[in-house]
Amino acid sequence: MRTVRVVITLKPGVLDAPGQAIRQGLRALGFAVDEVRAGKYLELALPHGAGDVEEMCARFLANPLIETWRIEEGERQMATAGGTAE
Amino acid sequence: MRTVRVVITLKPGVLDAPGQAIRQGLRALGFAVDEVRAGKYLELALPHGAGDVEEMCARFLANPLIETWRIEEGERQMATAGGTAE
């Protein structure tokens, strides 16, 4: 089993309403912040030899019209559902 | 201005309903995937010398009861809202 990390972000120029709301919230709390862009983060546990992650992104995980993604083969430990909360 | 990337993920053992839904969707499309964990990704543009990102996460961006986060000082180019869509 291998772990792949996917980061999906809006393309430049696409309105990021959640990012703007987060920026507003941070500023209301007194934090100095110029801009916030929000995105999605996914950790996929894949069987060995399986899965074209690029195709998963293009067909299902992201919207290629407005989003870009980057794929990182990861050695980081996955937070599995079988673990216990800290 | 410096860019900081924040990845927020659910702690191990916390039910990840979006992750399960994404896994189901991938499998329905024929992709072999064992598990999916979903999280949030944020890019913050901060003024120089400003902002304790750790405190932002603990107080506002994440829920410390059920989520963990990691903070990466980034050299990656931020996808600013002023740009044009590709």
N, CA and C atoms of all chains as a GROMACS GRO file, in nm:
protein
  516
    1MET      N    1   0.084  -0.120   0.000
    1MET     CA    2   0.000   0.000   0.000
    1MET      C    3   0.087   0.125   0.000
    2ARG      N    4   0.053   0.216  -0.087
    2ARG     CA    5   0.128   0.342  -0.089
    2ARG      C    6   0.034   0.458  -0.062
    3THR      N    7   0.087   0.564  -0.009
    3THR     CA    8   0.008   0.682   0.024
    3THR      C    9   0.042   0.794  -0.072
    4VAL      N   10  -0.060   0.854  -0.127
    4VAL     CA   11  -0.042   0.966  -0.218
    4VAL      C   12  -0.117   1.086  -0.161
    5ARG      N   13  -0.052   1.200  -0.164
    5ARG     CA   14  -0.117   1.322  -0.116
    5ARG      C   15  -0.153   1.409  -0.236
    6VAL      N   16  -0.273   1.464  -0.233
    6VAL     CA   17  -0.320   1.549  -0.341
    6VAL      C   18  -0.363   1.682  -0.282
    7VAL      N   19  -0.311   1.789  -0.340
    7VAL     CA   20  -0.352   1.924  -0.300
    7VAL      C   21  -0.423   1.988  -0.418
    8ILE      N   22  -0.547   2.029  -0.397
    8ILE     CA   23  -0.629   2.087  -0.503
    8ILE      C   24  -0.654   2.233  -0.469
    9THR      N   25  -0.618   2.321  -0.561
    9THR     CA   26  -0.638   2.464  -0.536
    9THR      C   27  -0.709   2.528  -0.654
   10LEU      N   28  -0.776   2.638  -0.627
   10LEU     CA   29  -0.840   2.713  -0.733
   10LEU      C   30  -0.734   2.777  -0.821
   11LYS      N   31  -0.763   2.785  -0.950
   11LYS     CA   32  -0.672   2.853  -1.041
   11LYS      C   33  -0.666   3.002  -1.008
   12PRO      N   34  -0.556   3.067  -1.044
   12PRO     CA   35  -0.550   3.212  -1.026
   12PRO      C   36  -0.664   3.279  -1.101
   13GLY      N   37  -0.723   3.379  -1.038
   13GLY     CA   38  -0.831   3.451  -1.102
   13GLY      C   39  -0.969   3.399  -1.070
   14VAL      N   40  -0.977   3.278  -1.017
   14VAL     CA   41  -1.107   3.223  -0.979
   14VAL      C   42  -1.142   3.274  -0.839
   15LEU      N   43  -1.263   3.326  -0.825
   15LEU     CA   44  -1.307   3.381  -0.697
   15LEU      C   45  -1.304   3.274  -0.589
   16ASP      N   46  -1.240   3.307  -0.479
   16ASP     CA   47  -1.228   3.213  -0.368
   16ASP      C   48  -1.304   3.269  -0.248
   17ALA      N   49  -1.435   3.242  -0.245
   17ALA     CA   50  -1.520   3.297  -0.138
   17ALA      C   51  -1.480   3.243  -0.001
   18PRO      N   52  -1.456   3.111   0.015
   18PRO     CA   53  -1.414   3.063   0.146
   18PRO      C   54  -1.284   3.130   0.192
   19GLY      N   55  -1.191   3.148   0.100
   19GLY     CA   56  -1.066   3.213   0.137
   19GLY      C   57  -1.089   3.355   0.187
   20GLN      N   58  -1.179   3.426   0.122
   20GLN     CA   59  -1.208   3.563   0.163
   20GLN      C   60  -1.275   3.566   0.300
   21ALA      N   61  -1.364   3.469   0.324
   21ALA     CA   62  -1.431   3.462   0.454
   21ALA      C   63  -1.329   3.432   0.564
   22ILE      N   64  -1.235   3.343   0.536
   22ILE     CA   65  -1.133   3.310   0.636
   22ILE      C   66  -1.045   3.431   0.663
   23ARG      N   67  -1.009   3.503   0.558
   23ARG     CA   68  -0.929   3.625   0.578
   23ARG      C   69  -1.003   3.725   0.668
   24GLN      N   70  -1.132   3.742   0.640
   24GLN     CA   71  -1.213   3.834   0.720
   24GLN      C   72  -1.215   3.790   0.867
   25GLY      N   73  -1.231   3.660   0.889
   25GLY     CA   74  -1.234   3.609   1.026
   25GLY      C   75  -1.103   3.630   1.098
   26LEU      N   76  -0.993   3.605   1.028
   26LEU     CA   77  -0.861   3.625   1.090
   26LEU      C   78  -0.841   3.772   1.126
   27ARG      N   79  -0.880   3.859   1.035
   27ARG     CA   80  -0.864   4.003   1.062
   27ARG      C   81  -0.951   4.047   1.178
   28ALA      N   82  -1.071   3.993   1.188
   28ALA     CA   83  -1.160   4.029   1.299
   28ALA      C   84  -1.099   3.988   1.432
   29LEU      N   85  -1.017   3.885   1.429
   29LEU     CA   86  -0.949   3.841   1.552
   29LEU      C   87  -0.818   3.916   1.576
   30GLY      N   88  -0.786   4.006   1.485
   30GLY     CA   89  -0.667   4.088   1.506
   30GLY      C   90  -0.541   4.036   1.438
   31PHE      N   91  -0.552   3.932   1.357
   31PHE     CA   92  -0.435   3.879   1.288
   31PHE      C   93  -0.413   3.958   1.159
   32ALA      N   94  -0.288   3.994   1.134
   32ALA     CA   95  -0.256   4.064   1.010
   32ALA      C   96  -0.237   3.961   0.900
   33VAL      N   97  -0.321   3.968   0.800
   33VAL     CA   98  -0.311   3.873   0.689
   33VAL      C   99  -0.354   3.943   0.561
   34ASP      N  100  -0.274   3.928   0.455
   34ASP     CA  101  -0.303   3.997   0.331
   34ASP      C  102  -0.404   3.921   0.246
   35GLU      N  103  -0.382   3.791   0.235
   35GLU     CA  104  -0.472   3.714   0.150
   35GLU      C  105  -0.474   3.569   0.194
   36VAL      N  106  -0.586   3.506   0.170
   36VAL     CA  107  -0.600   3.363   0.201
   36VAL      C  108  -0.658   3.294   0.078
   37ARG      N  109  -0.596   3.184   0.038
   37ARG     CA  110  -0.655   3.101  -0.067
   37ARG      C  111  -0.682   2.965  -0.006
   38ALA      N  112  -0.804   2.917  -0.023
   38ALA     CA  113  -0.844   2.790   0.037
   38ALA      C  114  -0.841   2.680  -0.068
   39GLY      N  115  -0.809   2.562  -0.024
   39GLY     CA  116  -0.805   2.448  -0.115
   39GLY      C  117  -0.840   2.320  -0.042
   40LYS      N  118  -0.826   2.211  -0.114
   40LYS     CA  119  -0.857   2.080  -0.055
   40LYS      C  120  -0.731   1.995  -0.046
   41TYR      N  121  -0.728   1.911   0.053
   41TYR     CA  122  -0.614   1.823   0.074
   41TYR      C  123  -0.667   1.680   0.090
   42LEU      N  124  -0.611   1.588   0.016
   42LEU     CA  125  -0.656   1.449   0.024
   42LEU      C  126  -0.536   1.357   0.042
   43GLU      N  127  -0.553   1.257   0.126
   43GLU     CA  128  -0.454   1.149   0.137
   43GLU      C  129  -0.521   1.021   0.088
   44LEU      N  130  -0.462   0.962  -0.015
   44LEU     CA  131  -0.517   0.840  -0.072
   44LEU      C  132  -0.426   0.723  -0.038
   45ALA      N  133  -0.486   0.617   0.015
   45ALA     CA  134  -0.412   0.492   0.034
   45ALA      C  135  -0.448   0.401  -0.081
   46LEU      N  136  -0.347   0.367  -0.161
   46LEU     CA  137  -0.371   0.291  -0.284
   46LEU      C  138  -0.303   0.156  -0.275
   47PRO      N  139  -0.363   0.053  -0.334
   47PRO     CA  140  -0.294  -0.076  -0.344
   47PRO      C  141  -0.171  -0.058  -0.434
   48HIS      N  142  -0.070  -0.140  -0.413
   48HIS     CA  143   0.051  -0.130  -0.496
   48HIS      C  144   0.018  -0.151  -0.642
   49GLY      N  145   0.071  -0.066  -0.724
   49GLY     CA  146   0.053  -0.080  -0.868
   49GLY      C  147  -0.080  -0.032  -0.919
   50ALA      N  148  -0.164   0.014  -0.830
   50ALA     CA  149  -0.298   0.054  -0.873
   50ALA      C  150  -0.309   0.206  -0.876
   51GLY      N  151  -0.398   0.253  -0.961
   51GLY     CA  152  -0.441   0.389  -0.950
   51GLY      C  153  -0.359   0.491  -1.026
   52ASP      N  154  -0.422   0.553  -1.122
   52ASP     CA  155  -0.365   0.667  -1.190
   52ASP      C  156  -0.424   0.790  -1.123
   53VAL      N  157  -0.346   0.847  -1.030
   53VAL     CA  158  -0.399   0.957  -0.949
   53VAL      C  159  -0.427   1.080  -1.035
   54GLU      N  160  -0.345   1.100  -1.136
   54GLU     CA  161  -0.368   1.211  -1.228
   54GLU      C  162  -0.508   1.200  -1.291
   55GLU      N  163  -0.542   1.077  -1.331
   55GLU     CA  164  -0.674   1.059  -1.392
   55GLU      C  165  -0.786   1.075  -1.289
   56MET      N  166  -0.762   1.028  -1.166
   56MET     CA  167  -0.862   1.048  -1.059
   56MET      C  168  -0.892   1.197  -1.040
   57CYS      N  169  -0.785   1.278  -1.042
   57CYS     CA  170  -0.804   1.422  -1.024
   57CYS      C  171  -0.882   1.482  -1.139
   58ALA      N  172  -0.842   1.447  -1.260
   58ALA     CA  173  -0.903   1.508  -1.378
   58ALA      C  174  -1.049   1.467  -1.393
   59ARG      N  175  -1.081   1.343  -1.352
   59ARG     CA  176  -1.217   1.293  -1.376
   59ARG      C  177  -1.311   1.314  -1.258
   60PHE      N  178  -1.255   1.319  -1.135
   60PHE     CA  179  -1.347   1.313  -1.022
   60PHE      C  180  -1.310   1.408  -0.908
   61LEU      N  181  -1.183   1.410  -0.870
   61LEU     CA  182  -1.148   1.481  -0.747
   61LEU      C  183  -1.150   1.633  -0.765
   62ALA      N  184  -1.112   1.678  -0.882
   62ALA     CA  185  -1.104   1.822  -0.905
   62ALA      C  186  -1.190   1.862  -1.025
   63ASN      N  187  -1.212   1.990  -1.037
   63ASN     CA  188  -1.278   2.045  -1.154
   63ASN      C  189  -1.172   2.112  -1.240
   64PRO      N  190  -1.134   2.046  -1.350
   64PRO     CA  191  -1.022   2.096  -1.430
   64PRO      C  192  -1.043   2.236  -1.488
   65LEU      N  193  -1.169   2.280  -1.494
   65LEU     CA  194  -1.195   2.413  -1.547
   65LEU      C  195  -1.145   2.522  -1.453
   66ILE      N  196  -1.161   2.500  -1.324
   66ILE     CA  197  -1.130   2.608  -1.229
   66ILE      C  198  -1.026   2.568  -1.126
   67GLU      N  199  -0.984   2.442  -1.128
   67GLU     CA  200  -0.890   2.398  -1.024
   67GLU      C  201  -0.765   2.336  -1.085
   68THR      N  202  -0.656   2.349  -1.012
   68THR     CA  203  -0.534   2.276  -1.046
   68THR      C  204  -0.501   2.185  -0.928
   69TRP      N  205  -0.411   2.090  -0.952
   69TRP     CA  206  -0.376   1.999  -0.843
   69TRP      C  207  -0.230   1.962  -0.854
   70ARG      N  208  -0.176   1.922  -0.740
   70ARG     CA  209  -0.044   1.863  -0.744
   70ARG      C  210  -0.046   1.736  -0.660
   71ILE      N  211   0.032   1.640  -0.706
   71ILE     CA  212   0.030   1.505  -0.650
   71ILE      C  213   0.167   1.477  -0.592
   72GLU      N  214   0.169   1.435  -0.466
   72GLU     CA  215   0.296   1.405  -0.400
   72GLU      C  216   0.291   1.261  -0.350
   73GLU      N  217   0.385   1.182  -0.397
   73GLU     CA  218   0.399   1.047  -0.342
   73GLU      C  219   0.455   1.064  -0.202
   74GLY      N  220   0.387   1.006  -0.104
   74GLY     CA  221   0.421   1.044   0.032
   74GLY      C  222   0.475   0.932   0.118
   75GLU      N  223   0.570   0.969   0.200
   75GLU     CA  224   0.617   0.874   0.300
   75GLU      C  225   0.553   0.903   0.435
   76ARG      N  226   0.480   1.018   0.441
   76ARG     CA  227   0.418   1.055   0.568
   76ARG      C  228   0.315   0.953   0.611
   77GLN      N  229   0.308   0.930   0.740
   77GLN     CA  230   0.215   0.832   0.794
   77GLN      C  231   0.071   0.881   0.774
   78MET      N  232  -0.012   0.793   0.726
   78MET     CA  233  -0.151   0.830   0.704
   78MET      C  234  -0.228   0.819   0.835
   79ALA      N  235  -0.316   0.915   0.855
   79ALA     CA  236  -0.400   0.913   0.976
   79ALA      C  237  -0.518   0.820   0.951
   80THR      N  238  -0.500   0.694   0.980
   80THR     CA  239  -0.603   0.597   0.946
   80THR      C  240  -0.720   0.604   1.044
   81ALA      N  241  -0.834   0.561   0.995
   81ALA     CA  242  -0.955   0.566   1.077
   81ALA      C  243  -0.946   0.464   1.191
   82GLY      N  244  -0.857   0.369   1.179
   82GLY     CA  245  -0.847   0.267   1.282
   82GLY      C  246  -0.770   0.311   1.406
   83GLY      N  247  -0.703   0.425   1.396
   83GLY     CA  248  -0.624   0.472   1.509
   83GLY      C  249  -0.711   0.525   1.621
   84THR      N  250  -0.647   0.574   1.723
   84THR     CA  251  -0.721   0.636   1.833
   84THR      C  252  -0.692   0.784   1.834
   85ALA      N  253  -0.793   0.861   1.871
   85ALA     CA  254  -0.775   1.006   1.878
   85ALA      C  255  -0.677   1.040   1.989
   86GLU      N  256  -0.595   1.142   1.963
   86GLU     CA  257  -0.498   1.181   2.066
   86GLU      C  258  -0.568   1.254   2.180
   87MET      N  259   0.628   4.038   0.198
   87MET     CA  260   0.516   3.943   0.212
   87MET      C  261   0.570   3.801   0.203
   88ARG      N  262   0.525   3.717   0.294
   88ARG     CA  263   0.566   3.579   0.288
   88ARG      C  264   0.442   3.490   0.278
   89THR      N  265   0.462   3.375   0.219
   89THR     CA  266   0.352   3.282   0.200
   89THR      C  267   0.370   3.162   0.292
   90VAL      N  268   0.263   3.128   0.362
   90VAL     CA  269   0.265   3.014   0.452
   90VAL      C  270   0.156   2.918   0.410
   91ARG      N  271   0.191   2.790   0.402
   91ARG     CA  272   0.091   2.688   0.367
   91ARG      C  273   0.052   2.611   0.493
   92VAL      N  274  -0.077   2.589   0.507
   92VAL     CA  275  -0.128   2.517   0.623
   92VAL      C  276  -0.210   2.398   0.574
   93VAL      N  277  -0.180   2.281   0.625
   93VAL     CA  278  -0.258   2.161   0.594
   93VAL      C  279  -0.326   2.116   0.722
   94ILE      N  280  -0.458   2.109   0.719
   94ILE     CA  281  -0.536   2.071   0.837
   94ILE      C  282  -0.601   1.936   0.809
   95THR      N  283  -0.576   1.840   0.896
   95THR     CA  284  -0.634   1.707   0.877
   95THR      C  285  -0.702   1.660   1.005
   96LEU      N  286  -0.796   1.571   0.989
   96LEU     CA  287  -0.863   1.513   1.106
   96LEU      C  288  -0.764   1.423   1.180
   97LYS      N  289  -0.776   1.421   1.312
   97LYS     CA  290  -0.692   1.330   1.391
   97LYS      C  291  -0.729   1.185   1.359
   98PRO      N  292  -0.634   1.095   1.381
   98PRO     CA  293  -0.666   0.952   1.363
   98PRO      C  294  -0.784   0.914   1.454
   99GLY      N  295  -0.874   0.834   1.401
   99GLY     CA  296  -0.987   0.788   1.481
   99GLY      C  297  -1.111   0.874   1.468
  100VAL      N  298  -1.095   0.995   1.414
  100VAL     CA  299  -1.212   1.081   1.394
  100VAL      C  300  -1.278   1.042   1.261
  101LEU      N  301  -1.408   1.023   1.266
  101LEU     CA  302  -1.482   0.983   1.146
  101LEU      C  303  -1.466   1.087   1.036
  102ASP      N  304  -1.430   1.041   0.917
  102ASP     CA  305  -1.409   1.130   0.803
  102ASP      C  306  -1.513   1.098   0.696
  103ALA      N  307  -1.631   1.156   0.712
  103ALA     CA  308  -1.740   1.128   0.619
  103ALA      C  309  -1.708   1.172   0.476
  104PRO      N  310  -1.656   1.294   0.455
  104PRO     CA  311  -1.621   1.332   0.318
  104PRO      C  312  -1.520   1.235   0.255
  105GLY      N  313  -1.422   1.194   0.334
  105GLY     CA  314  -1.324   1.099   0.282
  105GLY      C  315  -1.388   0.968   0.239
  106GLN      N  316  -1.482   0.922   0.316
  106GLN     CA  317  -1.551   0.796   0.281
  106GLN      C  318  -1.635   0.812   0.155
  107ALA      N  319  -1.698   0.931   0.142
  107ALA     CA  320  -1.778   0.956   0.023
  107ALA      C  321  -1.690   0.961  -0.102
  108ILE      N  322  -1.572   1.023  -0.087
  108ILE     CA  323  -1.480   1.031  -0.201
  108ILE      C  324  -1.430   0.892  -0.238
  109ARG      N  325  -1.400   0.811  -0.139
  109ARG     CA  326  -1.355   0.674  -0.168
  109ARG      C  327  -1.463   0.598  -0.245
  110GLN      N  328  -1.587   0.612  -0.198
  110GLN     CA  329  -1.699   0.546  -0.265
  110GLN      C  330  -1.712   0.591  -0.412
  111GLY      N  331  -1.696   0.721  -0.432
  111GLY     CA  332  -1.706   0.774  -0.567
  111GLY      C  333  -1.596   0.721  -0.657
  112LEU      N  334  -1.474   0.718  -0.604
  112LEU     CA  335  -1.361   0.667  -0.683
  112LEU      C  336  -1.384   0.520  -0.720
  113ARG      N  337  -1.430   0.443  -0.622
  113ARG     CA  338  -1.454   0.300  -0.649
  113ARG      C  339  -1.565   0.281  -0.751
  114ALA      N  340  -1.667   0.365  -0.744
  114ALA     CA  341  -1.777   0.354  -0.840
  114ALA      C  342  -1.727   0.380  -0.982
  115LEU      N  343  -1.621   0.460  -0.993
  115LEU     CA  344  -1.564   0.488  -1.126
  115LEU      C  345  -1.462   0.383  -1.167
  116GLY      N  346  -1.438   0.286  -1.079
  116GLY     CA  347  -1.347   0.178  -1.114
  116GLY      C  348  -1.203   0.195  -1.066
  117PHE      N  349  -1.178   0.298  -0.989
  117PHE     CA  350  -1.043   0.318  -0.935
  117PHE      C  351  -1.024   0.233  -0.809
  118ALA      N  352  -0.911   0.166  -0.801
  118ALA     CA  353  -0.879   0.088  -0.681
  118ALA      C  354  -0.820   0.183  -0.577
  119VAL      N  355  -0.888   0.196  -0.466
  119VAL     CA  356  -0.839   0.283  -0.359
  119VAL      C  357  -0.881   0.222  -0.226
  120ASP      N  358  -0.786   0.216  -0.132
  120ASP     CA  359  -0.814   0.154  -0.004
  120ASP      C  360  -0.880   0.251   0.094
  121GLU      N  361  -0.825   0.370   0.100
  121GLU     CA  362  -0.881   0.465   0.195
  121GLU      C  363  -0.853   0.607   0.149
  122VAL      N  364  -0.942   0.698   0.186
  122VAL     CA  365  -0.924   0.839   0.157
  122VAL      C  366  -0.945   0.918   0.285
  123ARG      N  367  -0.854   1.008   0.314
  123ARG     CA  368  -0.874   1.101   0.424
  123ARG      C  369  -0.875   1.241   0.365
  124ALA      N  370  -0.978   1.317   0.399
  124ALA     CA  371  -0.993   1.451   0.343
  124ALA      C  372  -0.947   1.555   0.445
  125GLY      N  373  -0.893   1.663   0.397
  125GLY     CA  374  -0.849   1.771   0.484
  125GLY      C  375  -0.860   1.905   0.414
  126LYS      N  376  -0.811   2.006   0.479
  126LYS     CA  377  -0.816   2.141   0.425
  126LYS      C  378  -0.674   2.191   0.398
  127TYR      N  379  -0.665   2.275   0.297
  127TYR     CA  380  -0.537   2.332   0.259
  127TYR      C  381  -0.554   2.483   0.248
  128LEU      N  382  -0.467   2.558   0.311
  128LEU     CA  383  -0.477   2.704   0.307
  128LEU      C  384  -0.341   2.763   0.270
  129GLU      N  385  -0.345   2.865   0.187
  129GLU     CA  386  -0.225   2.945   0.161
  129GLU      C  387  -0.250   3.084   0.216
  130LEU      N  388  -0.164   3.125   0.308
  130LEU     CA  389  -0.179   3.256   0.371
  130LEU      C  390  -0.067   3.348   0.321
  131ALA      N  391  -0.104   3.466   0.275
  131ALA     CA  392  -0.005   3.570   0.244
  131ALA      C  393  -0.001   3.665   0.362
  132LEU      N  394   0.114   3.671   0.427
  132LEU     CA  395   0.126   3.749   0.550
  132LEU      C  396   0.225   3.862   0.529
  133PRO      N  397   0.200   3.977   0.594
  133PRO     CA  398   0.300   4.083   0.593
  133PRO      C  399   0.425   4.034   0.666
  134HIS      N  400   0.540   4.088   0.629
  134HIS     CA  401   0.664   4.047   0.694
  134HIS      C  402   0.657   4.074   0.843
  135GLY      N  403   0.700   3.978   0.920
  135GLY     CA  404   0.705   3.996   1.065
  135GLY      C  405   0.573   3.981   1.135
  136ALA      N  406   0.466   3.958   1.057
  136ALA     CA  407   0.335   3.952   1.120
  136ALA      C  408   0.286   3.808   1.127
  137GLY      N  409   0.201   3.782   1.224
  137GLY     CA  410   0.124   3.661   1.221
  137GLY      C  411   0.188   3.541   1.286
  138ASP      N  412   0.125   3.495   1.392
  138ASP     CA  413   0.164   3.368   1.453
  138ASP      C  414   0.068   3.263   1.398
  139VAL      N  415   0.115   3.191   1.296
  139VAL     CA  416   0.025   3.100   1.224
  139VAL      C  417  -0.020   2.986   1.316
  140GLU      N  418   0.069   2.945   1.406
  140GLU     CA  419   0.031   2.842   1.502
  140GLU      C  420  -0.092   2.886   1.583
  141GLU      N  421  -0.089   3.012   1.625
  141GLU     CA  422  -0.202   3.063   1.704
  141GLU      C  423  -0.328   3.076   1.618
  142MET      N  424  -0.309   3.117   1.491
  142MET     CA  425  -0.425   3.124   1.400
  142MET      C  426  -0.493   2.988   1.388
  143CYS      N  427  -0.412   2.883   1.377
  143CYS     CA  428  -0.467   2.749   1.364
  143CYS      C  429  -0.542   2.708   1.490
  144ALA      N  430  -0.478   2.730   1.605
  144ALA     CA  431  -0.536   2.685   1.731
  144ALA      C  432  -0.664   2.760   1.765
  145ARG      N  433  -0.670   2.890   1.726
  145ARG     CA  434  -0.784   2.971   1.766
  145ARG      C  435  -0.894   2.976   1.662
  146PHE      N  436  -0.860   2.959   1.536
  146PHE     CA  437  -0.961   2.989   1.435
  146PHE      C  438  -0.965   2.890   1.318
  147LEU      N  439  -0.849   2.859   1.262
  147LEU     CA  440  -0.850   2.782   1.137
  147LEU      C  441  -0.886   2.636   1.158
  148ALA      N  442  -0.846   2.580   1.270
  148ALA     CA  443  -0.870   2.438   1.295
  148ALA      C  444  -0.946   2.419   1.425
  149ASN      N  445  -0.998   2.301   1.443
  149ASN     CA  446  -1.060   2.262   1.570
  149ASN      C  447  -0.962   2.170   1.642
  150PRO      N  448  -0.895   2.222   1.744
  150PRO     CA  449  -0.787   2.144   1.808
  150PRO      C  450  -0.836   2.014   1.872
  151LEU      N  451  -0.965   2.002   1.896
  151LEU     CA  452  -1.017   1.879   1.954
  151LEU      C  453  -1.009   1.763   1.856
  152ILE      N  454  -1.036   1.790   1.731
  152ILE     CA  455  -1.047   1.681   1.634
  152ILE      C  456  -0.950   1.693   1.517
  153GLU      N  457  -0.879   1.805   1.509
  153GLU     CA  458  -0.792   1.825   1.394
  153GLU      C  459  -0.648   1.853   1.436
  154THR      N  460  -0.557   1.815   1.348
  154THR     CA  461  -0.418   1.856   1.363
  154THR      C  462  -0.380   1.937   1.241
  155TRP      N  463  -0.267   2.007   1.249
  155TRP     CA  464  -0.225   2.088   1.136
  155TRP      C  465  -0.074   2.087   1.126
  156ARG      N  466  -0.029   2.113   1.005
  156ARG     CA  467   0.113   2.139   0.989
  156ARG      C  468   0.131   2.264   0.905
  157ILE      N  469   0.236   2.335   0.937
  157ILE     CA  470   0.260   2.467   0.880
  157ILE      C  471   0.390   2.462   0.803
  158GLU      N  472   0.384   2.505   0.677
  158GLU     CA  473   0.504   2.503   0.593
  158GLU      C  474   0.530   2.644   0.541
  159GLU      N  475   0.646   2.696   0.574
  159GLU     CA  476   0.686   2.825   0.514
  159GLU      C  477   0.716   2.797   0.369
  160GLY      N  478   0.653   2.874   0.279
  160GLY     CA  479   0.656   2.830   0.140
  160GLY      C  480   0.724   2.924   0.047
  161GLU      N  481   0.793   2.867  -0.049
  161GLU     CA  482   0.849   2.948  -0.156
  161GLU      C  483   0.761   2.937  -0.281
  162ARG      N  484   0.662   2.845  -0.273
  162ARG     CA  485   0.575   2.826  -0.390
  162ARG      C  486   0.496   2.953  -0.420
  163GLN      N  487   0.475   2.977  -0.548
  163GLN     CA  488   0.402   3.096  -0.589
  163GLN      C  489   0.256   3.083  -0.549
  164MET      N  490   0.204   3.188  -0.489
  164MET     CA  491   0.065   3.187  -0.448
  164MET      C  492  -0.025   3.218  -0.567
  165ALA      N  493  -0.137   3.150  -0.573
  165ALA     CA  494  -0.234   3.173  -0.680
  165ALA      C  495  -0.320   3.292  -0.641
  166THR      N  496  -0.275   3.412  -0.674
  166THR     CA  497  -0.346   3.531  -0.627
  166THR      C  498  -0.472   3.555  -0.708
  167ALA      N  499  -0.565   3.624  -0.644
  167ALA     CA  500  -0.692   3.651  -0.709
  167ALA      C  501  -0.676   3.751  -0.823
  168GLY      N  502  -0.564   3.821  -0.824
  168GLY     CA  503  -0.543   3.922  -0.927
  168GLY      C  504  -0.500   3.864  -1.061
  169GLY      N  505  -0.460   3.740  -1.061
  169GLY     CA  506  -0.412   3.678  -1.184
  169GLY      C  507  -0.525   3.646  -1.281
  170THR      N  508  -0.489   3.584  -1.388
  170THR     CA  509  -0.592   3.544  -1.484
  170THR      C  510  -0.600   3.392  -1.486
  171ALA      N  511  -0.719   3.342  -1.509
  171ALA     CA  512  -0.738   3.198  -1.515
  171ALA      C  513  -0.668   3.143  -1.638
  172GLU      N  514  -0.611   3.024  -1.623
  172GLU     CA  515  -0.540   2.963  -1.736
  172GLU      C  516  -0.639   2.912  -1.839
   0.00000   0.00000   0.00000
